[in-house]
Every structure is written in structure tokens, then in C-alpha cells.
Amino acid sequence: MKKLLIIILAMALFAPVSFAGKHHSVSHTYSHAIIDHDDERHTELDVAEGSVFVTGRDEYDDVYGEMEITEDFELYVDGKLIETTPKQQKLLEEYHTLIFGIRERAKEIGWEGAKIGLAGAKLGLSAVGRVLKMLVTDYDSDDLEREMERDAARIEVRAEELEDAAEEIERWVEDIEDIHWELEDEIEEVRKLRLF
């Protein structure tokens, strides 16, 4: 569970790039994550131009199966359109929506984390400036300590908000796992892929 969460968060760190593949379009902007199962197989999760691609690969990195959920919530297994019931269609919509929601939220968390890191660096530079201020004014170590604690507390509040957002994503990942198992129960072609 934690491994899948970390992998999905990492998806947000990949810059958009283009690639050519066997998917329905030739060029995609995508994010990519790998979920290791064992030494013999792993699953790749790609988010590309409105579709979610879940690809199983063997120990030689050969594809043994692929599932695509399009932005219209159609399901393709190994390139073949699979007819789905309204219940299955709803599951596909939830799966697709959660994956894209996680991707966007993870991007936001990444940017906020970078801003918090910069604020921490700024705090360090500020400390140097305040120490120099102690040398030429009546500013003393108590003033320095008070201001540093105040500034550090602001950064800590932002970091806690970031942690709350990451916990929200963790709940979404649990939902995705549940939906995937439901899809396997509901759709024989998905079950045969053994992607998770």
C-alpha cells in the first residue's frame, strides 16, 4: 500500500514529455510509475492524454498485457474494446477519475513541498542576517531565538498541511486498489491480465 502511494506520488515529478507507442494516439503527454510485484513481473502505470494505461511486464520487460481506460471511460484490453455494463462503466469512471485526481493533487503537493523547502532555506539565510544584526544593534540572542521560532512555526504549519494532503492521497490510493479488485471480479479480461 505505502509502496503504491509513493509510486503514484512520484508520477507527479515526471515532466510532461512525448513518446510514440502502440496506444490509440501517436504522441502523449504522460506520467509514469512502476509497481514491482516480484522478480518476475511488474506493472507500469501511465497517464497519457486523457487515458490511463496499466501495462504488465515480465522479467525480460516484455509486455504480457495492457489495460487502457479512455477519457470516455471505455475499456481496452490488449487493444481490444471490451463491452461493459453500466456498473462496470461506473467502476472504470471512478478508477480513471481517482488516478487523474491523484496525479493533479500530487503535482500540487510537489510544488508546495518545493516552496516549503525554499522557505526553509530562506529561514537559514535569515538566521545569518539576524546574527549579523546582533553585532551592530541592540538585537540580542533572545530576539533571534524568538523570531526564528516564529518563522519555523509558520513553516511547520505548512508542512503539516502538506502531510494532511498526502494522507488524503493515501486514502484515494486505497480506493483505487479496491476498485481494481472490483474490476477484476467484474470483468474477465481484466482478471486474466493479473496486473496487480
N, C-alpha and C positions, 0 to 999 in steps of 0.2 A: 504494500500500500504506500508506504513512505517513498519507496523507490519510484513508483509510478508518478507520485506527486512531484518529486524532484525532476524527473524526466520531463514532465509536462511543463513545469516552470521553466526549464531550460529551453523549451521551444521558443519562448518569447525572446530569448537572447540572440537567436539567429536572425541576421539581417535578411530582408527580402532579397531573393535572387531568382534568376530564371534558370530553368532546366528543360531539356527535351526528354520526354518519356512516352510510354505507351498509353498514357491516360487520354481522355477524350479531347483535350486541348494540347497544343504543341508546347506552349510556354506557360509557366505557372510562377506565381509568387508564392513561396511556401515556407513553412516551418517544419522542422524535422526532429523526431525523437526516436530513440531506440529502447525497447523494453526487452531485456535479456530474460529468457526462461531457464535455459540450461546451456551446456556446452554445444548442444546440437541444433538449437534453434533460437531465433529472436524475432520480435515483431517491430516493424517500423511504423511510426505514425506520422503521416504527412498531412499538413493542412495547406491546400492549394486552390487558389482562385474559386473559392466558394464550396469546394468539396473536401471531405475527409477521406483519406486513403489509409487503410490499415493493411500492411503487407507482411506476410510471414516469410522468413528466410531461413534456410537450413545452415548447417555448419560451414558450408562452402560459399555462403552468401547467395545461393540461388533462390529465386522466388518459388515458394511452394503454394502460394495462394494470396489473393488480394481481394479486399472488400472496399468498395467506394460508396460513400453516401453523398449524393449531389446536393446542391443548394436547394433543389426542389424536393429533397428527401426521397429520391429514388435510390434503390439499392442495386449495385452491380457487383457480382461475384465473378472474379476472373474474367472481367469484361462483358459478362452476360447480364442483361437486365433481368432482375428477379421480380416476379409479381408478388405484391404484398397485400395483406389485409389492412383494413383501417387501424386495427390495434397495432400491427407491426409498423405501419406508417407512422403512428404516433411515437413509437419507441425510436424509430430512425430520426424523427424530428428532435426528440429530446436529446439523443446522443449527439447529433450534429450541433444543436444549439449549445449544449454544455461544452463541447470541445472548443467551439469558437469563442464562447464566453470566457473560458479559462485562458485561452490564448490572449484575448484582449486584456483581461484582468492581470495576467502575468506580465504583460508589457508595462502596464501602469505600475505594478509593484517594482519592476526593474528600474523604471525611471525614478520612482520615489526613493528607492534604495540608493541610486546614484546621487540623488540630491542630498540624502541624509549623509552619505559618505563625504560629499563636498562640504556640508555643514560641519562635520567633524574635523575636516582638515582646516576649515576656516577658524574653528574654535582653537585649534593648535596654534595657528598664526596669531590669533588674537591674544593668546596667553603670552607669546613672545613680546608683543606690543605692550601688553599690560606690565610685564616685568620691567621693560624699559621705562615705562611711565613711572614706576616706583622709584627709579633712580633720579628723576628730575622734578617730581612733585611730592605733595604730602599723601599721595595714594600709597596705601600700605598693603601688607600681605593679607590682612582681613578683608580689605576691599577686593583684592584679587580673588581670594577664595570665594567670596560671596557672588561675584559676577560670573566666575567660572561655573559654580554650582547652578546658578540660574540658567546660564546658556546650555549647560549639559542636560538640565532637566527638560528644556524645550526639545532637544534632540531625542531624548529618551521617550517623550510622549509620541513623537513622530514615529519612532521605531516600534513602539507598542501598537500603533495604528497599523503599521505595516505587517506586524505579526498577526493581528486580527484578520487582515485581508488574506494572508497566506492560509490561515485556518479555514476561511471561507472557501478557498480553492480546494483545500483538502476534502471538505465535505462534498464539493462538486465532483472530485475525482472518485470518491466512494459511490456517488450516484452513477457515474459513467460505468464503473465496474459492474454495478448491479444491472444497468441497462444492457451492457454487453452480454451478461449471462442470460438475461431475458431474451435477447435476440437469438442467442444460441439455442435456447429452449424452443423458441417460436419458429425459427427459420432453419430448415435442414441444411441448406447450402452454407450458412454461416457456421453452423455447428461442425460441419465437415472440415472447415478451414483450420480449426484448432489454433486460433490466433492468440488466445490468452490462456 
